[in-house]
């Protein structure tokens, strides 16, 4: 392997090297500094005469006398069953004080795309214990369902609660959680680790942490590392893996930073034009493959800049994924946790995972009726602000009260409250019992007869 002393330019986290031998995209690079220190990098771009290398540890200390060696290999993750219960850095190195992971295999972190023909249709219901998700935006095994949050909203707590409580009911199966956090503060990292340790969730989890003061380049490999670990457990050990990625906004910011350093022509709001493709390479690694027992379910979390759902990051994420769970600042201000707003939220695969054999026969109709009554009750609030509550009819007053009860009894949960789907649906019937029976237009007479009790 040749060493080059041909660094021509250093810009941000990138170095530009002249070369004479063919160099592959995404190849690993070692840079030996004049003071004996060694840094690692990855080929970002290669042409006939110049190679662009992104440096993982930052470019400070690199000068034109530094020696560059192209290793002819891509970035790989050491994987083994011993990864369970471990906390790793964004680049896959242990940061929990434990020993190195002794690899059973070394897997390329880029992974290979799932052939659309070999994908199986997701259909197993995952119970998260959170009523607003289980009843009205059901998560199905193999789905990618993002959480759209805003700065200061409790998406971290919701993610941890889902990581702790998620299970497939009625089946004793190998269930693994891969939790990857990008661009978080030391305080948040400590909060995540403590929560995983205290609740015992760490035993079935692998945690990847990329901190805010870690290089932006490492942020770009963190989700790929997490998904490589997930694929290993899903397809080699038949595990059902839930991958939680937080916060994809920081990932996209890192993408923009690298794009600016490369002087690329920016797209919307300065993000690279290829951001859609890049996000798709992450999200599309979720799914169920025919003939394989394991599965990968993804729950990416992103904070919407300025609470704007039309911002490029949530916008492109919504195109690629199968729905979204939207957090509401208004509910958060009222002190309601989890502050999930069911009206703009949607799970496109919900109907595949619910019904008599998977959840309960009344699930779909109850969910539709709750949605309709809550939407109408919310509309009444606007009317009350104009004409006052006294001007409302009896029916309207009941719907207005239903909306308040819905938020207070159904949406509101404790952070450690794990409701079963039966408890959640029974709670729905209790709330629907406050409305006249003839208002339940979306529920069949048979189900009303079986479950409806007027309050």
C-alpha positions as CSV (number, residue, x, y, z in Angstrom):
1,X,0.0,0.0,0.0
2,X,1.5,3.3,-1.1
3,X,1.7,6.3,1.2
4,X,1.0,9.8,-0.2
5,X,2.4,13.1,0.9
6,X,0.2,15.0,-1.6
7,X,-2.4,16.8,0.5
8,X,-3.2,19.9,-1.6
9,X,-6.0,21.4,0.5
10,X,-7.7,21.1,3.9
11,X,-11.2,22.4,4.3
12,X,-13.4,21.8,7.4
13,X,-13.5,18.1,8.0
14,X,-12.2,17.3,4.5
15,X,-8.7,16.9,3.0
16,X,-8.0,16.9,-0.8
17,X,-5.3,14.4,-1.9
18,X,-3.6,14.0,-5.3
19,X,-3.2,10.3,-6.2
20,X,-1.8,8.0,-8.9
21,X,-3.5,4.7,-8.1
22,X,-7.3,3.8,-8.4
23,X,-9.1,4.5,-5.1
24,X,-12.6,3.2,-4.4
25,X,-15.6,5.2,-3.0
26,X,-16.0,4.8,0.8
27,X,-12.5,3.3,1.2
28,X,-10.9,3.6,4.6
29,X,-7.9,6.0,5.0
30,X,-5.2,6.3,7.6
31,X,-3.5,9.7,8.1
32,X,-0.1,9.7,9.9
33,X,0.5,13.2,11.3
34,X,4.0,14.7,11.7
35,X,3.8,14.3,15.5
36,X,3.1,10.6,15.2
37,X,-0.6,10.7,15.8
38,X,-2.8,8.6,13.5
39,X,-6.3,9.7,12.3
40,X,-8.9,7.8,10.3
41,X,-10.9,8.9,7.3
42,X,-13.1,7.7,4.5
43,X,-13.1,8.5,0.8
44,X,-16.0,10.8,0.1
45,X,-15.3,11.5,-3.6
46,X,-12.8,10.2,-6.1
47,X,-11.8,11.4,-9.6
48,X,-8.9,10.9,-12.0
49,X,-6.4,13.0,-10.0
50,X,-8.0,14.2,-6.7
51,X,-9.5,12.2,-3.8
52,X,-11.7,13.9,-1.2
53,X,-11.3,12.3,2.3
54,X,-13.5,13.1,5.3
55,X,-11.7,12.8,8.6
56,X,-13.5,11.3,11.5
57,X,-11.5,13.0,14.3
58,X,-11.4,16.4,12.6
59,X,-8.6,17.9,10.6
60,X,-6.7,19.8,13.4
61,X,-3.0,19.0,13.3
62,X,-3.0,17.7,9.7
63,X,-0.6,19.5,7.4
64,X,0.9,19.0,3.9
65,X,3.7,16.8,5.5
66,X,1.1,14.3,6.8
67,X,1.2,10.9,5.2
68,X,-2.0,9.4,3.7
69,X,-2.5,5.6,3.2
70,X,-5.5,4.2,1.3
71,X,-6.3,0.8,2.8
72,X,-8.5,-0.5,0.0
73,X,-11.3,-1.6,2.5
74,X,-14.6,-0.1,3.4
75,X,-15.9,0.8,6.9
76,X,-17.0,-2.3,8.8
77,X,-18.6,-3.0,12.2
78,X,-17.5,-5.8,14.5
79,X,-20.7,-7.8,15.4
80,X,-21.4,-10.6,17.8
81,X,-24.1,-11.6,20.3
82,X,-22.0,-10.0,23.0
83,X,-23.1,-6.5,21.8
84,X,-26.3,-6.9,23.7
85,X,-26.2,-4.7,26.8
86,X,-23.3,-2.6,25.5
87,X,-23.0,1.2,25.0
88,X,-20.9,2.1,21.9
89,X,-19.8,5.3,20.3
90,X,-21.2,6.5,17.0
91,X,-18.4,4.7,15.2
92,X,-19.0,1.4,17.1
93,X,-16.2,1.6,19.8
94,X,-17.2,0.6,23.4
95,X,-17.6,3.7,25.7
96,X,-19.1,1.9,28.7
97,X,-15.7,0.9,30.2
98,X,-16.1,-2.7,29.0
99,X,-13.8,-4.7,26.7
100,X,-13.7,-4.5,22.9
101,X,-16.4,-6.5,21.1
102,X,-14.9,-9.8,20.0
103,X,-16.3,-10.1,16.5
104,X,-18.1,-13.2,15.1
105,X,-18.3,-11.2,11.9
106,X,-17.2,-7.9,10.4
107,X,-20.0,-6.4,8.3
108,X,-20.0,-3.6,5.8
109,X,-22.0,-0.7,7.3
110,X,-23.5,0.4,4.0
111,X,-25.5,-2.9,4.0
112,X,-27.3,-4.2,0.9
113,X,-30.8,-2.9,-0.2
114,X,-33.7,-5.3,0.3
115,X,-34.9,-6.6,-3.0
116,X,-38.6,-5.4,-3.2
117,X,-39.7,-8.8,-4.5
118,X,-38.4,-10.5,-1.4
119,X,-40.1,-8.2,1.0
120,X,-43.0,-9.7,3.0
121,X,-46.0,-7.6,4.0
122,X,-45.7,-6.4,7.6
123,X,-48.7,-7.6,9.7
124,X,-47.7,-8.3,13.4
125,X,-48.9,-5.8,15.9
126,X,-46.3,-4.3,18.2
127,X,-47.7,-3.2,21.6
128,X,-45.8,0.0,22.8
129,X,-48.0,0.5,25.9
130,X,-48.8,4.0,24.7
131,X,-52.5,4.3,24.0
132,X,-52.4,7.0,21.3
133,X,-50.0,4.8,19.2
134,X,-51.5,1.4,19.9
135,X,-55.1,2.4,19.4
136,X,-54.9,5.0,16.7
137,X,-51.5,4.9,15.0
138,X,-50.6,1.3,15.4
139,X,-47.0,0.2,14.9
140,X,-46.6,-2.9,12.9
141,X,-43.5,-5.2,12.8
142,X,-41.3,-4.3,9.8
143,X,-42.7,-0.7,9.6
144,X,-40.8,2.6,9.5
145,X,-42.9,5.1,11.6
146,X,-41.2,8.4,12.4
147,X,-41.9,10.7,15.3
148,X,-42.1,14.4,14.3
149,X,-41.3,16.5,17.3
150,X,-40.2,20.1,18.1
151,X,-37.4,21.5,20.2
152,X,-38.2,21.1,23.9
153,X,-40.9,18.5,23.4
154,X,-40.5,15.1,25.2
155,X,-39.5,12.9,22.3
156,X,-36.6,11.5,24.2
157,X,-38.9,10.3,27.0
158,X,-41.4,8.8,24.6
159,X,-38.6,7.0,22.7
160,X,-37.2,5.5,26.0
161,X,-40.7,4.5,27.0
162,X,-41.3,2.7,23.7
163,X,-37.8,1.1,23.9
164,X,-38.7,-0.2,27.4
165,X,-42.3,-1.4,26.8
166,X,-42.4,-2.6,23.2
167,X,-43.4,-6.3,22.7
168,X,-45.4,-8.5,20.5
169,X,-48.2,-9.9,22.6
170,X,-49.0,-13.6,22.8
171,X,-45.5,-14.6,21.6
172,X,-42.3,-15.3,23.5
173,X,-39.8,-14.1,20.9
174,X,-36.2,-12.8,20.7
175,X,-36.8,-9.0,20.9
176,X,-33.9,-6.6,20.6
177,X,-33.8,-2.8,20.7
178,X,-31.1,-0.9,18.9
179,X,-31.0,2.8,20.1
180,X,-28.9,5.3,18.2
181,X,-28.6,8.9,19.3
182,X,-26.9,11.5,17.2
183,X,-25.6,15.0,18.1
184,X,-26.9,14.8,21.7
185,X,-25.3,16.5,24.8
186,X,-23.4,14.7,27.5
187,X,-26.3,15.3,29.8
188,X,-28.8,13.6,27.5
189,X,-26.4,10.7,26.9
190,X,-26.1,10.2,30.6
191,X,-29.9,10.4,30.9
192,X,-30.3,7.7,28.2
193,X,-27.7,5.4,29.8
194,X,-29.1,5.7,33.3
195,X,-32.7,5.1,32.1
196,X,-31.6,1.9,30.2
197,X,-29.6,0.6,33.2
198,X,-32.2,1.4,35.9
199,X,-35.2,-0.1,34.0
200,X,-33.2,-3.2,33.0
201,X,-33.9,-2.4,29.3
202,X,-30.2,-2.4,28.6
203,X,-30.1,-6.3,28.8
204,X,-31.9,-6.6,25.4
205,X,-30.5,-3.4,23.9
206,X,-27.5,-2.0,22.0
207,X,-26.9,1.7,22.4
208,X,-24.9,3.9,20.0
209,X,-24.2,7.4,21.2
210,X,-22.8,10.2,19.0
211,X,-22.3,13.3,21.2
212,X,-22.7,16.9,20.1
213,X,-18.9,17.5,20.4
214,X,-18.1,14.4,18.3
215,X,-17.2,15.1,14.7
216,X,-20.0,15.7,12.2
217,X,-18.6,13.0,10.0
218,X,-19.1,10.3,12.7
219,X,-22.8,11.4,12.9
220,X,-23.2,10.3,9.3
221,X,-22.0,6.7,10.1
222,X,-24.0,6.3,13.4
223,X,-27.4,5.3,11.9
224,X,-25.6,3.0,9.5
225,X,-23.7,1.3,12.3
226,X,-27.0,0.8,14.3
227,X,-28.8,-0.7,11.3
228,X,-25.8,-3.0,10.5
229,X,-26.1,-4.4,14.1
230,X,-29.9,-4.6,13.7
231,X,-29.5,-6.6,10.4
232,X,-27.1,-9.0,12.1
233,X,-29.5,-9.8,14.9
234,X,-32.6,-9.9,12.6
235,X,-31.2,-12.0,9.8
236,X,-28.5,-14.1,11.5
237,X,-30.2,-14.7,14.9
238,X,-33.9,-14.5,14.0
239,X,-34.5,-11.5,16.4
240,X,-37.2,-8.9,16.0
241,X,-35.4,-5.6,16.2
242,X,-36.8,-2.2,17.0
243,X,-34.4,0.5,15.8
244,X,-34.9,4.0,17.4
245,X,-32.9,6.8,15.6
246,X,-32.8,10.2,17.4
247,X,-32.4,12.8,16.1
248,X,-32.4,12.6,12.3
249,X,-32.4,16.4,12.1
250,X,-28.8,16.4,13.5
251,X,-27.9,13.8,10.9
252,X,-29.2,16.0,8.1
253,X,-27.3,19.1,9.5
254,X,-24.1,17.0,9.3
255,X,-25.0,16.1,5.7
256,X,-25.4,19.9,5.0
257,X,-22.1,20.7,6.7
258,X,-20.1,18.2,4.7
259,X,-21.9,19.4,1.5
260,X,-20.9,23.0,2.2
261,X,-17.3,21.9,2.8
262,X,-17.3,20.2,-0.6
263,X,-18.8,23.3,-2.2
264,X,-21.7,21.4,-3.6
265,X,-24.6,23.3,-5.1
266,X,-27.2,23.4,-2.3
267,X,-30.8,22.3,-2.6
268,X,-33.8,23.4,-0.5
269,X,-32.7,25.5,2.6
270,X,-29.1,24.7,1.9
271,X,-29.4,20.9,2.3
272,X,-27.8,18.7,-0.4
273,X,-30.0,17.8,-3.4
274,X,-29.3,14.1,-2.7
275,X,-30.7,14.2,0.8
276,X,-33.8,12.3,-0.2
277,X,-31.7,9.4,-1.6
278,X,-29.5,9.5,1.5
279,X,-32.4,9.3,3.9
280,X,-34.0,6.5,1.8
281,X,-30.8,4.4,2.1
282,X,-31.4,4.5,5.9
283,X,-35.1,4.2,6.2
284,X,-35.4,1.4,3.5
285,X,-33.3,-0.9,5.6
286,X,-36.4,-1.7,7.7
287,X,-38.7,-4.5,6.8
288,X,-39.6,-8.2,6.8
289,X,-37.9,-10.5,4.3
290,X,-39.7,-13.6,3.0
291,X,-38.2,-16.8,4.4
292,X,-36.4,-15.0,7.3
293,X,-37.8,-15.2,10.8
294,X,-36.3,-11.9,12.0
295,X,-37.5,-8.3,11.2
296,X,-36.4,-4.7,11.5
297,X,-38.9,-2.0,12.6
298,X,-37.7,1.6,12.6
299,X,-38.8,4.6,14.7
300,X,-36.8,7.6,13.5
301,X,-37.3,10.7,15.6
302,X,-36.7,14.2,14.2
303,X,-37.2,17.7,15.6
304,X,-39.0,20.0,13.1
305,X,-37.1,23.2,12.7
306,X,-39.5,26.0,13.8
307,X,-42.3,23.3,14.2
308,X,-42.6,23.5,10.4
309,X,-43.9,20.1,9.0
310,X,-43.1,21.4,5.5
311,X,-39.4,21.7,6.3
312,X,-37.3,19.5,3.9
313,X,-36.4,17.0,6.6
314,X,-39.9,16.0,7.8
315,X,-41.2,16.5,4.3
316,X,-38.8,14.0,2.7
317,X,-39.1,11.6,5.7
318,X,-42.9,11.6,5.2
319,X,-42.4,10.5,1.6
320,X,-40.2,7.6,2.4
321,X,-41.8,6.3,5.6
322,X,-45.2,4.7,6.3
323,X,-46.9,7.5,8.3
324,X,-45.9,9.8,11.1
325,X,-46.5,10.4,14.8
326,X,-46.7,14.2,15.5
327,X,-46.1,15.7,18.9
328,X,-48.1,18.8,19.8
329,X,-46.7,21.9,21.6
330,X,-50.3,22.8,22.7
331,X,-50.7,19.5,24.5
332,X,-47.3,19.9,26.0
333,X,-48.2,23.3,27.4
334,X,-51.2,21.8,29.0
335,X,-48.9,19.4,30.8
336,X,-50.1,16.3,29.0
337,X,-47.6,13.5,28.4
338,X,-47.1,11.9,25.9
339,X,-48.1,15.0,23.9
340,X,-49.1,13.0,20.8
341,X,-51.6,14.8,18.5
342,X,-53.6,12.0,16.9
343,X,-55.2,14.3,14.2
344,X,-52.2,14.9,12.0
345,X,-50.7,11.5,13.0
346,X,-51.0,8.5,10.7
347,X,-49.9,4.9,10.5
348,X,-50.3,3.7,6.9
349,X,-49.8,0.0,7.8
350,X,-52.2,0.1,10.8
351,X,-55.0,-1.9,9.1
352,X,-52.5,-4.8,8.4
353,X,-51.7,-5.2,12.1
354,X,-55.1,-5.0,13.8
355,X,-58.3,-7.1,13.9
356,X,-59.8,-10.1,15.6
357,X,-56.7,-12.4,15.5
358,X,-54.1,-9.7,16.2
359,X,-55.6,-7.1,18.6
360,X,-59.4,-7.1,19.0
361,X,-62.5,-7.2,16.7
362,X,-63.6,-3.7,17.7
363,X,-60.2,-2.0,17.2
364,X,-60.7,-0.4,13.7
365,X,-64.2,0.9,14.3
366,X,-63.4,2.2,17.8
367,X,-60.3,4.0,16.5
368,X,-62.3,5.7,13.7
369,X,-65.1,6.7,16.1
370,X,-62.6,8.2,18.6
371,X,-60.9,10.1,15.8
372,X,-64.1,11.5,14.5
373,X,-65.5,12.6,17.9
374,X,-62.2,14.2,19.0
375,X,-61.9,16.1,15.7
376,X,-65.4,17.5,16.0
377,X,-64.8,18.3,19.7
378,X,-61.6,20.2,18.8
379,X,-63.5,22.2,16.2
380,X,-66.0,23.2,18.9
381,X,-63.2,25.0,20.8
382,X,-62.9,27.5,18.0
383,X,-66.7,28.1,18.0
384,X,-66.7,28.6,21.8
385,X,-64.0,31.3,21.5
386,X,-66.4,33.2,19.2
387,X,-69.9,32.6,20.6
388,X,-69.3,31.2,24.1
389,X,-70.2,27.8,25.5
390,X,-73.8,28.8,26.4
391,X,-74.7,29.2,22.7
392,X,-73.8,25.5,22.0
393,X,-76.4,22.8,21.7
394,X,-76.4,19.8,24.1
395,X,-74.8,17.6,21.5
396,X,-72.0,20.1,20.9
397,X,-71.4,20.5,24.6
398,X,-71.0,16.7,24.9
399,X,-68.4,16.7,22.0
400,X,-66.6,19.6,23.6
401,X,-66.4,17.7,26.9
402,X,-65.4,14.5,25.0
403,X,-62.3,16.3,23.5
404,X,-61.2,17.4,27.0
405,X,-61.7,13.9,28.5
406,X,-59.9,12.4,25.5
407,X,-56.8,14.5,26.2
408,X,-57.0,14.1,30.0
409,X,-57.8,10.3,30.3
410,X,-56.8,8.8,27.0
411,X,-53.7,10.7,25.8
412,X,-52.3,11.4,29.2
413,X,-50.2,8.6,30.7
414,X,-47.5,8.3,33.2
415,X,-43.9,7.8,31.9
416,X,-43.8,4.3,33.3
417,X,-47.5,3.3,32.5
418,X,-47.6,0.3,30.2
419,X,-51.2,-0.1,29.0
420,X,-52.2,-3.3,27.2
421,X,-54.2,-3.0,24.0
422,X,-57.3,-4.4,25.9
423,X,-56.9,-1.8,28.6
424,X,-56.6,0.9,25.9
425,X,-59.7,-0.3,23.9
426,X,-61.7,-0.6,27.2
427,X,-60.7,3.0,28.0
428,X,-62.0,4.0,24.5
429,X,-65.4,2.5,25.2
430,X,-65.5,4.2,28.5
431,X,-65.0,7.6,26.9
432,X,-67.4,6.8,24.0
433,X,-70.0,6.0,26.7
434,X,-70.2,9.7,27.5
435,X,-71.8,10.3,24.0
436,X,-75.3,9.3,23.0
437,X,-75.4,5.9,21.4
438,X,-76.9,7.3,18.1
439,X,-73.7,9.5,17.7
440,X,-71.5,6.4,17.3
441,X,-72.1,6.2,13.5
442,X,-68.9,4.4,12.7
443,X,-69.5,1.4,15.0
444,X,-71.7,-1.6,13.9
445,X,-74.8,-2.4,15.9
446,X,-73.2,-5.8,16.9
447,X,-70.2,-4.2,18.5
448,X,-72.3,-1.6,20.2
449,X,-74.4,-4.3,21.7
450,X,-71.3,-6.2,23.0
451,X,-69.2,-3.3,24.3
452,X,-71.2,0.0,24.6
453,X,-72.2,1.1,28.1
454,X,-73.8,4.5,28.5
455,X,-72.1,6.6,31.3
